[in-house]
Amino acid sequence: MTTLVWAGGLLRAEDEPIVSAQDHGWTVGDGVFETLEVVRGRAFALSRHLKRLAYSAARMGMAEIDAEAVREGVGEILAAGPDSTRLRITVSTGRGPQATARGTGPHTIVVTATDGPRPAECRAVRVPWRRNERSPLAGVKSTSYAENVVMMEFARSRGADEALMANTHGHLCEGTGSNILIERGDEIVTPPLASGCLPGITRGLALEWGADAGLPIRAAAPGELEMSVLDEVLRGEAFAAVSSSTRRIQPLASLDGTALVAGPLLSGLRDVFESAAALDVDPGPRRGK
Ligand SMILES: Cc1ncc(COP(=O)(O)O)c(C=O)c1O
């Protein structure tokens, strides 16, 4: 797998040191990021990802991110690696004290691209830890992702590649790098943002494109989806899929080691998503969303 790196206005060698030892992103995870899919040399849903990057920064109280610099980095890295499949934008608050208090920057902006394949399937496990929907970082794509790393290691040690968690109320929340969709009865429901999940770009597009196509899909009411809905999935009474920029819509292949089949509505949603994504590589944010 090749990794391309852009930082400080320049393309860099993959192993070139680019971040100061005093960078607050490095010392305390004080930064934000985005992961995007690359489709035929273009960053998929770039406008939405840049909007969420700005949202995450605002939620963290960071200074406004230089979107032009980010776009420049994205452009240069895609020109250098048109066969890339995945792109990451990372922005930290830059140099700061070796303490929790933040410095005055300037931001460190890094864009990287890789050409690895999309995960072929999703084998998920439930984890005993919970997402804190009251955390200041709930719904923020912050570089403070070590909780997710621990949960993913738990999953990997059990032969899985995604970890699903509840929030502090025991309501279904999300995965470490994906949102979750449940097909129950004759509709698809996904945990609401109030659950503490990330406002996933893929989740948002699935809700919009699914509804446009006439599929019965909606965000659940707070508390409507208990974590125990996954027991229904294991019993074959409901179905589940994950959504993310790297997976798109992926029905669960297994949960806690039990093989699952794809639900008909979720399979339909996956097809709707694939068709719509093929027509529009940068579906702009809709008014009010
Ligand atoms: C915690 C978490 N939830 C959900 C998602 C899915 O978001 P998106 O569809 O924007 O990739 C991600 C993406 O990495 C994530 O990290």
The ligand as a Gaussian input file, in Angstrom:
#p B3LYP/6-31G(d) Opt

LIG

0 1
 C      -17.201000       7.020000      15.276000
 C      -17.644000       7.064000      13.854000
 N      -18.961000       6.935000      13.573000
 C      -19.407000       6.955000      12.298000
 C      -18.530000       7.102000      11.230000
 C      -19.072000       7.123000       9.832000
 O      -18.968000       8.422000       9.295000
 P      -18.816000       8.711000       7.749000
 O      -19.994000       8.121000       7.072000
 O      -18.787000      10.190000       7.669000
 O      -17.536000       8.086000       7.304000
 C      -17.162000       7.245000      11.480000
 C      -16.229000       7.406000      10.369000
 O      -15.066000       7.125000      10.467000
 C      -16.713000       7.236000      12.815000
 O      -15.428000       7.395000      13.107000

